[in-house]
Amino acid sequence: MIGGLGATELIIILIIVIVIFGGKRLPELGRGIGEAMKNFKKSVSHDEIDVSPPRDKVEEKKVEEKKEENDEGKTV
């Protein structure tokens, strides 16, 4: 028993979660919860956590936005 919940209660909760979120979304949900737990553990053990995206991705996004703006200007 986990915290007063028996096997039957856990199975019922699992079935309800599968019905609500669907089988395809469960891995995404689990991955998100796992990352959140990992970040929480890092923040507890370290003074600071960096949640900003890597600079390469930010710079690539800016370049793509500029290209899109230039492409829109040419078609108008």
C-alpha positions as CSV (number, residue, x, y, z in Angstrom):
1,M,0.0,0.0,0.0
2,I,1.2,3.5,-0.9
3,G,-0.1,6.1,1.5
4,G,-3.3,4.2,2.2
5,L,-4.1,3.3,-1.4
6,G,-4.4,-0.4,-2.2
7,A,-3.8,-2.1,-5.5
8,T,-7.5,-1.9,-6.5
9,E,-7.6,1.9,-6.0
10,L,-4.3,2.4,-8.0
11,I,-5.7,0.4,-10.9
12,I,-8.9,2.4,-10.9
13,I,-6.9,5.7,-10.9
14,L,-4.7,4.3,-13.7
15,I,-7.8,3.5,-15.8
16,I,-9.3,6.9,-15.2
17,V,-6.0,8.6,-16.2
18,I,-5.9,6.5,-19.4
19,V,-9.5,7.4,-20.3
20,I,-8.9,11.1,-19.7
21,F,-5.5,11.6,-21.4
22,G,-5.5,8.7,-23.9
23,G,-2.8,6.2,-24.6
24,K,-0.9,8.5,-26.9
25,R,-0.5,11.4,-24.5
26,L,0.7,9.3,-21.5
27,P,4.3,9.2,-22.7
28,E,4.3,13.0,-23.2
29,L,2.7,13.5,-19.8
30,G,5.3,11.2,-18.1
31,R,8.2,12.9,-19.9
32,G,7.0,16.3,-18.8
33,I,6.5,15.2,-15.2
34,G,10.0,13.5,-15.3
35,E,11.6,16.7,-16.6
36,A,9.8,18.8,-13.9
37,M,11.1,16.5,-11.2
38,K,14.6,16.6,-12.6
39,N,14.6,20.4,-12.7
40,F,13.1,20.5,-9.2
41,K,15.9,18.3,-7.9
42,K,18.5,20.4,-9.6
43,S,17.1,23.6,-8.2
44,V,17.1,22.1,-4.7
45,S,20.7,20.9,-5.0
46,H,22.1,24.0,-6.9
47,D,21.7,27.6,-6.2
48,E,20.6,28.5,-9.7
49,I,19.0,26.7,-12.7
50,D,19.2,27.9,-16.3
51,V,15.9,27.5,-18.0
52,S,16.7,29.6,-21.0
53,P,17.1,27.9,-24.4
54,P,20.6,27.3,-25.8
55,R,22.0,30.3,-27.6
56,D,22.3,28.5,-30.9
57,K,18.6,27.8,-31.0
58,V,17.7,31.4,-30.1
59,E,20.0,32.7,-32.8
60,E,18.6,30.2,-35.4
61,K,15.1,31.4,-34.6
62,K,16.1,35.0,-35.1
63,V,17.7,34.2,-38.5
64,E,14.5,32.3,-39.5
65,E,12.3,35.2,-38.5
66,K,14.4,37.7,-40.5
67,K,14.2,35.4,-43.5
68,E,10.5,35.2,-43.2
69,E,10.2,38.9,-43.0
70,N,12.3,39.3,-46.1
71,D,10.3,36.8,-48.0
72,E,7.0,38.5,-47.0
73,G,8.5,41.8,-48.2
74,K,9.4,40.4,-51.6
75,T,5.9,39.0,-52.3
76,V,4.1,42.2,-51.4
